[in-house]
Amino acid sequence: MLSLPRLPLLAVLLGGIVHAQNPPPAPPEARQFDFWIGTWEVSAQGKVVGRNQIESIHNGRVLHESYTTNGAFAGNSYNSYNVGAKRWEQFWIDNSGTVLHITGGLNEAGQMVLSGERTGPQGKEITDRITWTPNEDGTVRQHWEVSSDEGANWQTAFDGTYRRLEAGEDDT
């Protein structure tokens, strides 16, 4: 038989289980990056360089990215609105060994801008800033910039255009 002092603890534990089984609805901010959902042909400098599949998972709270190039490069990211921190976060990993954790949000122009620091292969600190811009024609521009001097100067690491593929469209 349970003693009276243990009942509140049991209620807290059971409440956590119920919460885990029935998560609260996603806040409106969790839908701000939905413009990126889809299957995309990715081009840079006018040339097709890869394909990206962005899908909404976990009841609309997470975007899962699967990126592949025409070569052997591939990577994945998970993107989610962090309610507690009131910001978007992306965790990226790829087969070259790059790991990114970038944070930010939607700016007044409707662009998703995420940035963060990482240690580069030679041990030097690098700042990454990636901006996704939804265009009027339905494409999305992804502009990835890097700085090795704490943001005093920026170089473009990637500047690509995403064109949505229609169902059944061959992307080769």
C-alpha positions as CSV (number, residue, x, y, z in Angstrom):
1,M,0.0,0.0,0.0
2,L,1.3,3.5,-0.9
3,S,1.9,5.9,1.9
4,L,0.4,9.4,1.6
5,P,3.7,11.2,1.1
6,R,4.5,9.1,-2.0
7,L,1.2,9.9,-3.8
8,P,2.4,13.3,-5.1
9,L,5.6,11.7,-6.5
10,L,3.5,9.0,-8.2
11,A,1.2,11.7,-9.7
12,V,4.2,13.6,-11.1
13,L,5.7,10.4,-12.6
14,L,2.4,9.3,-14.1
15,G,1.8,12.9,-15.4
16,G,5.2,12.7,-17.2
17,I,4.2,9.4,-18.8
18,V,0.9,10.8,-20.0
19,H,2.6,13.9,-21.3
20,A,5.1,11.8,-23.3
21,Q,2.2,9.8,-24.8
22,N,0.2,13.0,-25.7
23,P,2.6,15.8,-26.5
24,P,1.2,19.3,-26.5
25,P,0.4,20.8,-29.9
26,A,3.2,22.5,-31.7
27,P,3.4,26.3,-31.3
28,P,2.9,28.4,-34.5
29,E,6.7,29.1,-34.6
30,A,7.3,25.4,-35.3
31,R,5.7,25.9,-38.7
32,Q,8.0,28.9,-39.8
33,F,10.4,26.7,-41.7
34,D,7.7,24.7,-43.5
35,F,8.5,26.5,-46.8
36,W,11.6,24.2,-47.0
37,I,9.5,21.0,-46.9
38,G,9.6,19.0,-50.1
39,T,11.9,17.2,-52.5
40,W,14.3,19.6,-54.2
41,E,16.8,19.7,-57.0
42,V,19.7,21.8,-55.8
43,S,21.7,24.0,-58.2
44,A,24.8,26.1,-57.7
45,Q,26.1,28.5,-60.3
46,G,23.5,27.2,-62.8
47,K,24.5,23.6,-62.4
48,V,22.6,20.8,-60.7
49,V,24.7,19.6,-57.8
50,G,22.4,17.5,-55.7
51,R,19.0,16.6,-54.3
52,N,17.5,17.4,-50.9
53,Q,14.5,15.8,-49.2
54,I,13.0,17.8,-46.4
55,E,10.2,16.1,-44.5
56,S,8.1,17.1,-41.5
57,I,8.3,14.5,-38.7
58,H,7.2,14.2,-35.1
59,N,3.8,15.9,-35.4
60,G,5.2,18.9,-37.3
61,R,7.8,19.7,-34.7
62,V,10.9,18.5,-36.6
63,L,12.2,18.9,-40.1
64,H,14.5,16.0,-41.3
65,E,16.8,16.8,-44.1
66,S,18.6,14.2,-46.3
67,Y,21.0,15.8,-48.8
68,T,23.0,13.9,-51.5
69,T,25.1,15.2,-54.3
70,N,25.8,13.9,-57.7
71,G,29.1,12.6,-56.2
72,A,29.6,10.8,-53.0
73,F,28.9,13.7,-50.5
74,A,25.8,13.2,-48.2
75,G,24.5,14.7,-45.0
76,N,21.5,14.9,-42.7
77,S,20.1,17.5,-40.4
78,Y,17.4,17.8,-37.8
79,N,15.7,21.2,-37.4
80,S,13.3,22.1,-34.7
81,Y,11.9,25.1,-32.9
82,N,13.2,25.1,-29.3
83,V,10.2,26.4,-27.3
84,G,12.2,27.0,-24.1
85,A,15.0,28.9,-25.9
86,K,12.5,30.6,-28.3
87,R,14.8,29.8,-31.3
88,W,15.3,27.4,-34.2
89,E,18.1,24.9,-34.0
90,Q,19.7,22.7,-36.6
91,F,22.0,19.8,-36.0
92,W,23.9,18.8,-39.2
93,I,26.2,15.9,-39.8
94,D,27.8,14.7,-43.0
95,N,30.1,12.1,-44.4
96,S,33.0,14.5,-44.6
97,G,33.0,14.8,-40.8
98,T,31.4,18.3,-40.6
99,V,29.2,18.7,-37.6
100,L,27.1,21.9,-37.2
101,H,24.9,23.2,-34.4
102,I,23.4,26.4,-35.6
103,T,20.6,28.5,-34.0
104,G,18.5,31.5,-34.9
105,G,15.1,32.2,-36.4
106,L,12.9,33.9,-39.0
107,N,13.8,37.5,-39.7
108,E,11.5,40.3,-40.7
109,A,12.2,39.6,-44.4
110,G,10.8,36.1,-44.0
111,Q,14.3,34.5,-44.2
112,M,15.4,31.7,-41.9
113,V,18.9,32.7,-40.5
114,L,20.8,30.2,-38.4
115,S,24.4,30.6,-37.2
116,G,26.9,29.0,-34.8
117,E,30.5,28.3,-34.0
118,R,32.5,25.2,-34.6
119,T,36.1,24.1,-34.6
120,G,37.5,23.6,-38.1
121,P,39.8,20.7,-39.2
122,Q,43.0,22.7,-38.3
123,G,41.6,23.6,-34.9
124,K,40.6,27.2,-35.8
125,E,37.2,28.5,-34.7
126,I,34.8,29.0,-37.6
127,T,31.5,30.9,-37.5
128,D,28.8,29.5,-39.9
129,R,25.8,31.5,-41.0
130,I,23.2,30.0,-43.3
131,T,20.2,31.9,-44.7
132,W,17.2,30.3,-46.4
133,T,15.2,32.6,-48.5
134,P,11.8,31.6,-50.0
135,N,11.5,33.2,-53.4
136,E,8.3,34.3,-55.2
137,D,8.7,31.7,-57.9
138,G,8.6,28.8,-55.3
139,T,12.4,28.2,-55.2
140,V,14.4,28.6,-52.1
141,R,17.9,30.1,-51.9
142,Q,20.3,28.7,-49.4
143,H,23.4,30.9,-48.7
144,W,26.0,29.5,-46.4
145,E,28.7,31.9,-45.3
146,V,31.7,31.2,-43.1
147,S,34.0,33.5,-41.1
148,S,37.3,32.7,-39.4
149,D,37.7,36.1,-37.8
150,E,34.6,36.3,-35.6
151,G,32.4,37.8,-38.3
152,A,34.6,40.6,-39.5
153,N,34.8,39.0,-42.9
154,W,32.6,36.4,-44.6
155,Q,33.2,34.0,-47.4
156,T,30.5,32.1,-49.3
157,A,30.8,28.3,-48.7
158,F,27.7,27.5,-50.7
159,D,25.1,29.5,-52.6
160,G,22.4,27.2,-54.0
161,T,18.9,27.4,-55.4
162,Y,16.4,24.7,-54.5
163,R,13.8,23.9,-57.2
164,R,10.9,21.8,-55.9
165,L,10.5,18.5,-57.8
166,E,6.9,17.5,-58.6
167,A,5.7,14.0,-57.8
168,G,7.1,11.5,-60.3
169,E,9.6,14.0,-61.8
170,D,12.9,12.5,-62.6
171,D,15.7,14.6,-61.1
172,T,18.6,13.2,-63.2
